[in-house]
Amino acid sequence: MGSLSIWHWIIVIAVVLLLFGRGKISDLMGDVAQGIKAFKKGMQDDDTAEKKPEPVKTIDNNAASSSAARSDVGSKAV
């Protein structure tokens, strides 16, 4: 009672074919295939559009100490 026999499946397929017809089912499968292709293309576009990570910026000790010395000179003058 829990499983369907081959005759049940044949009847279900016959009803589906009668309701939708061969043309509509093939059109539906074509639309599904186009949707899958568009999805794959979109995923590939996302992979190529990823930005490269920016290089790590470091502070040069000489530049930092000279700019600090300039700010000290400017604050003492005021």
N, CA, C and O atoms as a GROMACS GRO file, in nm:
protein
  312
    1MET      N    1   0.082  -0.119   0.000
    1MET     CA    2   0.000   0.000   0.000
    1MET      C    3   0.087   0.126   0.000
    1MET      O    4   0.044   0.230  -0.048
    2GLY      N    5   0.209   0.117   0.054
    2GLY     CA    6   0.295   0.233   0.064
    2GLY      C    7   0.367   0.267  -0.064
    2GLY      O    8   0.401   0.384  -0.085
    3SER      N    9   0.390   0.170  -0.152
    3SER     CA   10   0.464   0.198  -0.275
    3SER      C   11   0.370   0.194  -0.395
    3SER      O   12   0.264   0.132  -0.391
    4LEU      N   13   0.412   0.261  -0.500
    4LEU     CA   14   0.332   0.264  -0.622
    4LEU      C   15   0.386   0.161  -0.720
    4LEU      O   16   0.508   0.148  -0.737
    5SER      N   17   0.298   0.090  -0.784
    5SER     CA   18   0.339  -0.009  -0.882
    5SER      C   19   0.364   0.058  -1.016
    5SER      O   20   0.341   0.178  -1.031
    6ILE      N   21   0.410  -0.018  -1.110
    6ILE     CA   22   0.437   0.035  -1.244
    6ILE      C   23   0.310   0.088  -1.310
    6ILE      O   24   0.315   0.184  -1.386
    7TRP      N   25   0.197   0.027  -1.281
    7TRP     CA   26   0.071   0.069  -1.341
    7TRP      C   27   0.029   0.207  -1.288
    7TRP      O   28  -0.027   0.288  -1.361
    8HIS      N   29   0.057   0.231  -1.163
    8HIS     CA   30   0.027   0.365  -1.110
    8HIS      C   31   0.109   0.472  -1.182
    8HIS      O   32   0.057   0.578  -1.218
    9TRP      N   33   0.237   0.445  -1.202
    9TRP     CA   34   0.324   0.541  -1.269
    9TRP      C   35   0.281   0.562  -1.414
    9TRP      O   36   0.286   0.675  -1.464
   10ILE      N   37   0.239   0.456  -1.482
   10ILE     CA   38   0.192   0.469  -1.622
   10ILE      C   39   0.068   0.557  -1.628
   10ILE      O   40   0.056   0.640  -1.718
   11ILE      N   41  -0.021   0.540  -1.536
   11ILE     CA   42  -0.144   0.621  -1.533
   11ILE      C   43  -0.110   0.767  -1.503
   11ILE      O   44  -0.166   0.857  -1.566
   12VAL      N   45  -0.021   0.790  -1.410
   12VAL     CA   46   0.017   0.928  -1.375
   12VAL      C   47   0.083   0.996  -1.496
   12VAL      O   48   0.053   1.112  -1.525
   13ILE      N   49   0.171   0.927  -1.564
   13ILE     CA   50   0.238   0.984  -1.681
   13ILE      C   51   0.136   1.011  -1.792
   13ILE      O   52   0.144   1.115  -1.859
   14ALA      N   53   0.042   0.921  -1.812
   14ALA     CA   54  -0.061   0.940  -1.915
   14ALA      C   55  -0.147   1.063  -1.883
   14ALA      O   56  -0.179   1.141  -1.973
   15VAL      N   57  -0.183   1.081  -1.758
   15VAL     CA   58  -0.264   1.198  -1.719
   15VAL      C   59  -0.187   1.327  -1.740
   15VAL      O   60  -0.241   1.425  -1.790
   16VAL      N   61  -0.059   1.327  -1.703
   16VAL     CA   62   0.024   1.446  -1.721
   16VAL      C   63   0.036   1.480  -1.870
   16VAL      O   64   0.025   1.596  -1.908
   17LEU      N   65   0.058   1.378  -1.954
   17LEU     CA   66   0.068   1.403  -2.097
   17LEU      C   67  -0.064   1.454  -2.154
   17LEU      O   68  -0.064   1.540  -2.242
   18LEU      N   69  -0.176   1.402  -2.106
   18LEU     CA   70  -0.306   1.449  -2.154
   18LEU      C   71  -0.331   1.593  -2.112
   18LEU      O   72  -0.386   1.672  -2.190
   19LEU      N   73  -0.294   1.628  -1.991
   19LEU     CA   74  -0.319   1.764  -1.943
   19LEU      C   75  -0.229   1.867  -2.010
   19LEU      O   76  -0.276   1.972  -2.052
   20PHE      N   77  -0.101   1.837  -2.020
   20PHE     CA   78  -0.005   1.935  -2.069
   20PHE      C   79   0.031   1.916  -2.215
   20PHE      O   80   0.065   2.014  -2.282
   21GLY      N   81   0.026   1.796  -2.265
   21GLY     CA   82   0.065   1.770  -2.403
   21GLY      C   83   0.216   1.771  -2.418
   21GLY      O   84   0.288   1.823  -2.333
   22ARG      N   85   0.264   1.712  -2.527
   22ARG     CA   86   0.408   1.701  -2.548
   22ARG      C   87   0.472   1.837  -2.571
   22ARG      O   88   0.584   1.861  -2.525
   23GLY      N   89   0.404   1.926  -2.640
   23GLY     CA   90   0.460   2.057  -2.672
   23GLY      C   91   0.488   2.141  -2.548
   23GLY      O   92   0.594   2.203  -2.537
   24LYS      N   93   0.393   2.142  -2.456
   24LYS     CA   94   0.411   2.223  -2.336
   24LYS      C   95   0.521   2.167  -2.247
   24LYS      O   96   0.595   2.244  -2.186
   25ILE      N   97   0.532   2.037  -2.239
   25ILE     CA   98   0.635   1.977  -2.155
   25ILE      C   99   0.773   2.005  -2.213
   25ILE      O  100   0.866   2.037  -2.138
   26SER      N  101   0.788   1.994  -2.345
   26SER     CA  102   0.919   2.022  -2.404
   26SER      C  103   0.955   2.170  -2.392
   26SER      O  104   1.071   2.204  -2.372
   27ASP      N  105   0.856   2.258  -2.406
   27ASP     CA  106   0.881   2.401  -2.386
   27ASP      C  107   0.922   2.429  -2.241
   27ASP      O  108   1.012   2.510  -2.216
   28LEU      N  109   0.857   2.363  -2.149
   28LEU     CA  110   0.889   2.380  -2.007
   28LEU      C  111   1.033   2.333  -1.979
   28LEU      O  112   1.106   2.400  -1.906
   29MET      N  113   1.071   2.220  -2.035
   29MET     CA  114   1.207   2.169  -2.016
   29MET      C  115   1.310   2.263  -2.080
   29MET      O  116   1.419   2.281  -2.025
   30GLY      N  117   1.277   2.321  -2.194
   30GLY     CA  118   1.367   2.417  -2.258
   30GLY      C  119   1.386   2.542  -2.172
   30GLY      O  120   1.496   2.596  -2.162
   31ASP      N  121   1.277   2.588  -2.111
   31ASP     CA  122   1.285   2.705  -2.023
   31ASP      C  123   1.370   2.674  -1.899
   31ASP      O  124   1.448   2.758  -1.854
   32VAL      N  125   1.354   2.555  -1.846
   32VAL     CA  126   1.434   2.515  -1.729
   32VAL      C  127   1.582   2.510  -1.767
   32VAL      O  128   1.667   2.554  -1.690
   33ALA      N  129   1.612   2.456  -1.883
   33ALA     CA  130   1.752   2.448  -1.929
   33ALA      C  131   1.810   2.588  -1.948
   33ALA      O  132   1.926   2.611  -1.912
   34GLN      N  133   1.734   2.680  -2.004
   34GLN     CA  134   1.783   2.817  -2.022
   34GLN      C  135   1.806   2.884  -1.887
   34GLN      O  136   1.901   2.961  -1.872
   35GLY      N  137   1.720   2.858  -1.792
   35GLY     CA  138   1.738   2.914  -1.658
   35GLY      C  139   1.864   2.863  -1.592
   35GLY      O  140   1.935   2.940  -1.527
   36ILE      N  141   1.893   2.734  -1.608
   36ILE     CA  142   2.015   2.677  -1.551
   36ILE      C  143   2.138   2.738  -1.617
   36ILE      O  144   2.236   2.769  -1.549
   37LYS      N  145   2.134   2.754  -1.750
   37LYS     CA  146   2.248   2.814  -1.821
   37LYS      C  147   2.270   2.958  -1.775
   37LYS      O  148   2.384   3.000  -1.756
   38ALA      N  149   2.162   3.033  -1.759
   38ALA     CA  150   2.174   3.172  -1.714
   38ALA      C  151   2.231   3.179  -1.573
   38ALA      O  152   2.310   3.267  -1.542
   39PHE      N  153   2.191   3.087  -1.488
   39PHE     CA  154   2.242   3.082  -1.351
   39PHE      C  155   2.391   3.052  -1.351
   39PHE      O  156   2.467   3.117  -1.278
   40LYS      N  157   2.434   2.956  -1.430
   40LYS     CA  158   2.577   2.922  -1.438
   40LYS      C  159   2.658   3.039  -1.491
   40LYS      O  160   2.767   3.067  -1.441
   41LYS      N  161   2.605   3.107  -1.593
   41LYS     CA  162   2.676   3.222  -1.649
   41LYS      C  163   2.687   3.333  -1.545
   41LYS      O  164   2.790   3.399  -1.535
   42GLY      N  165   2.582   3.354  -1.469
   42GLY     CA  166   2.585   3.455  -1.363
   42GLY      C  167   2.686   3.421  -1.255
   42GLY      O  168   2.753   3.510  -1.202
   43MET      N  169   2.698   3.293  -1.222
   43MET     CA  170   2.796   3.252  -1.121
   43MET      C  171   2.938   3.274  -1.173
   43MET      O  172   3.026   3.314  -1.096
   44GLN      N  173   2.962   3.250  -1.301
   44GLN     CA  174   3.095   3.271  -1.358
   44GLN      C  175   3.127   3.420  -1.364
   44GLN      O  176   3.242   3.459  -1.343
   45ASP      N  177   3.028   3.503  -1.392
   45ASP     CA  178   3.049   3.648  -1.395
   45ASP      C  179   3.086   3.699  -1.256
   45ASP      O  180   3.169   3.789  -1.244
   46ASP      N  181   3.025   3.645  -1.152
   46ASP     CA  182   3.057   3.686  -1.016
   46ASP      C  183   3.200   3.650  -0.980
   46ASP      O  184   3.268   3.726  -0.911
   47ASP      N  185   3.248   3.535  -1.027
   47ASP     CA  186   3.384   3.494  -0.996
   47ASP      C  187   3.486   3.585  -1.062
   47ASP      O  188   3.589   3.616  -1.002
   48THR      N  189   3.459   3.630  -1.184
   48THR     CA  190   3.554   3.715  -1.254
   48THR      C  191   3.545   3.859  -1.206
   48THR      O  192   3.641   3.934  -1.222
   49ALA      N  193   3.433   3.899  -1.148
   49ALA     CA  194   3.415   4.036  -1.103
   49ALA      C  195   3.472   4.061  -0.964
   49ALA      O  196   3.471   4.175  -0.917
   50GLU      N  197   3.521   3.959  -0.897
   50GLU     CA  198   3.576   3.978  -0.764
   50GLU      C  199   3.697   4.070  -0.771
   50GLU      O  200   3.780   4.060  -0.861
   51LYS      N  201   3.705   4.159  -0.675
   51LYS     CA  202   3.816   4.252  -0.673
   51LYS      C  203   3.938   4.186  -0.611
   51LYS      O  204   3.927   4.100  -0.524
   52LYS      N  205   4.053   4.229  -0.660
   52LYS     CA  206   4.176   4.180  -0.601
   52LYS      C  207   4.195   4.252  -0.467
   52LYS      O  208   4.166   4.371  -0.457
   53PRO      N  209   4.244   4.183  -0.366
   53PRO     CA  210   4.264   4.249  -0.238
   53PRO      C  211   4.373   4.357  -0.248
   53PRO      O  212   4.473   4.340  -0.318
   54GLU      N  213   4.349   4.466  -0.178
   54GLU     CA  214   4.446   4.574  -0.180
   54GLU      C  215   4.570   4.533  -0.100
   54GLU      O  216   4.559   4.459  -0.002
   55PRO      N  217   4.685   4.581  -0.141
   55PRO     CA  218   4.805   4.547  -0.065
   55PRO      C  219   4.800   4.612   0.073
   55PRO      O  220   4.738   4.716   0.092
   56VAL      N  221   4.865   4.549   0.167
   56VAL     CA  222   4.866   4.599   0.304
   56VAL      C  223   4.950   4.726   0.308
   56VAL      O  224   5.063   4.729   0.258
   57LYS      N  225   4.894   4.829   0.368
   57LYS     CA  226   4.965   4.956   0.378
   57LYS      C  227   5.044   4.957   0.509
   57LYS      O  228   4.992   4.925   0.615
   58THR      N  229   5.170   4.994   0.498
   58THR     CA  230   5.254   5.003   0.617
   58THR      C  231   5.296   5.147   0.637
   58THR      O  232   5.300   5.226   0.543
   59ILE      N  233   5.327   5.179   0.759
   59ILE     CA  234   5.373   5.313   0.792
   59ILE      C  235   5.525   5.310   0.795
   59ILE      O  236   5.585   5.229   0.865
   60ASP      N  237   5.584   5.399   0.721
   60ASP     CA  238   5.730   5.410   0.719
   60ASP      C  239   5.772   5.483   0.847
   60ASP      O  240   5.723   5.592   0.874
   61ASN      N  241   5.862   5.425   0.924
   61ASN     CA  242   5.903   5.484   1.050
   61ASN      C  243   5.966   5.622   1.030
   61ASN      O  244   5.942   5.712   1.111
   62ASN      N  245   6.045   5.641   0.928
   62ASN     CA  246   6.108   5.770   0.904
   62ASN      C  247   6.005   5.876   0.873
   62ASN      O  248   6.015   5.989   0.922
   63ALA      N  249   5.906   5.843   0.792
   63ALA     CA  250   5.803   5.939   0.757
   63ALA      C  251   5.716   5.970   0.878
   63ALA      O  252   5.674   6.085   0.896
   64ALA      N  253   5.687   5.869   0.960
   64ALA     CA  254   5.603   5.890   1.077
   64ALA      C  255   5.674   5.978   1.180
   64ALA      O  256   5.612   6.066   1.239
   65SER      N  257   5.802   5.955   1.202
   65SER     CA  258   5.874   6.033   1.301
   65SER      C  259   5.895   6.177   1.254
   65SER      O  260   5.892   6.269   1.336
   66SER      N  261   5.916   6.199   1.124
   66SER     CA  262   5.935   6.335   1.075
   66SER      C  263   5.804   6.412   1.079
   66SER      O  264   5.806   6.532   1.106
   67SER      N  265   5.692   6.347   1.051
   67SER     CA  266   5.564   6.417   1.058
   67SER      C  267   5.526   6.446   1.202
   67SER      O  268   5.462   6.548   1.230
   68ALA      N  269   5.565   6.359   1.296
   68ALA     CA  270   5.540   6.385   1.437
   68ALA      C  271   5.624   6.501   1.486
   68ALA      O  272   5.578   6.583   1.565
   69ALA      N  273   5.747   6.508   1.438
   69ALA     CA  274   5.835   6.619   1.477
   69ALA      C  275   5.781   6.749   1.422
   69ALA      O  276   5.792   6.852   1.489
   70ARG      N  277   5.725   6.749   1.304
   70ARG     CA  278   5.666   6.870   1.248
   70ARG      C  279   5.548   6.917   1.328
   70ARG      O  280   5.531   7.037   1.349
   71SER      N  281   5.464   6.823   1.373
   71SER     CA  282   5.348   6.862   1.450
   71SER      C  283   5.388   6.915   1.588
   71SER      O  284   5.321   7.003   1.642
   72ASP      N  285   5.498   6.862   1.645
   72ASP     CA  286   5.548   6.913   1.775
   72ASP      C  287   5.599   7.055   1.759
   72ASP      O  288   5.575   7.139   1.846
   73VAL      N  289   5.668   7.083   1.651
   73VAL     CA  290   5.723   7.216   1.627
   73VAL      C  291   5.610   7.315   1.609
   73VAL      O  292   5.616   7.428   1.658
   74GLY      N  293   5.505   7.272   1.537
   74GLY     CA  294   5.393   7.361   1.512
   74GLY      C  295   5.315   7.390   1.639
   74GLY      O  296   5.265   7.501   1.655
   75SER      N  297   5.303   7.294   1.730
   75SER     CA  298   5.226   7.316   1.853
   75SER      C  299   5.301   7.403   1.950
   75SER      O  300   5.238   7.476   2.027
   76LYS      N  301   5.434   7.399   1.951
   76LYS     CA  302   5.514   7.482   2.042
   76LYS      C  303   5.515   7.627   1.996
   76LYS      O  304   5.529   7.718   2.077
   77ALA      N  305   5.501   7.649   1.867
   77ALA     CA  306   5.503   7.784   1.816
   77ALA      C  307   5.378   7.861   1.850
   77ALA      O  308   5.381   7.984   1.852
   78VAL      N  309   5.269   7.792   1.878
   78VAL     CA  310   5.142   7.860   1.905
   78VAL      C  311   5.136   7.915   2.040
   78VAL      O  312   5.036   7.975   2.078
   0.00000   0.00000   0.00000
